[in-house]
Amino acid sequence: MTAGVVVAGREAEAVTRALRPSAAVLVIASDADYLPAMLTALRA
């Protein structure tokens, strides 16, 4: 399974568009503070 995490910012829309065709799971975070919790959840 391919997963992607995009942190919202200036390039988030372009990055999301590029990852969408190949990522089975794509998460868009509003802030990098959420990354540790998201990565832990994906590992579970």
CORSULCOR-V615220 format. One record per residue. N is the residue number from 1. RES is the residue in three letters. SS is DSSP state (2 for helix, 1 for strand, 0 for the rest). PHI is phi in degrees with one decimal (none if undefined). PSI is psi in whole degrees, 0 to 359 (* if undefined). Layout:
<<N	RES	SS	PHI	PSI> <N	RES	SS	PHI	PSI>>
//
This chain:
<<1	MET	0	none	137> <2	THR	0	-105.3	129> <3	ALA	1	-124.0	147> <4	GLY	1	-133.0	145> <5	VAL	1	-125.4	125> <6	VAL	1	-115.8	128> <7	VAL	1	-93.5	127> <8	ALA	0	-55.0	139> <9	GLY	0	178.3	195> <10	ARG	0	-60.7	322> <11	GLU	0	-100.5	7> <12	ALA	2	-59.3	320> <13	GLU	2	-65.7	316> <14	ALA	2	-65.9	319> <15	VAL	2	-65.7	318> <16	THR	2	-61.0	315> <17	ARG	2	-60.5	321> <18	ALA	2	-71.4	323> <19	LEU	2	-82.4	332> <20	ARG	2	-51.8	316> <21	PRO	0	-66.7	335> <22	SER	0	-112.6	353> <23	ALA	0	-100.3	125> <24	ALA	0	-71.8	328> <25	VAL	1	-128.6	125> <26	LEU	1	-131.0	118> <27	VAL	1	-114.6	133> <28	ILE	1	-112.2	118> <29	ALA	1	-102.5	145> <30	SER	0	-80.8	342> <31	ASP	0	-154.8	149> <32	ALA	2	-66.5	343> <33	ASP	2	-61.7	337> <34	TYR	2	-82.4	347> <35	LEU	2	-58.6	312> <36	PRO	2	-56.9	317> <37	ALA	2	-67.0	320> <38	MET	2	-65.9	316> <39	LEU	2	-65.5	324> <40	THR	2	-64.1	317> <41	ALA	2	-64.3	322> <42	LEU	2	-68.5	330> <43	ARG	2	-72.4	334> <44	ALA	0	-64.7	*>>
//
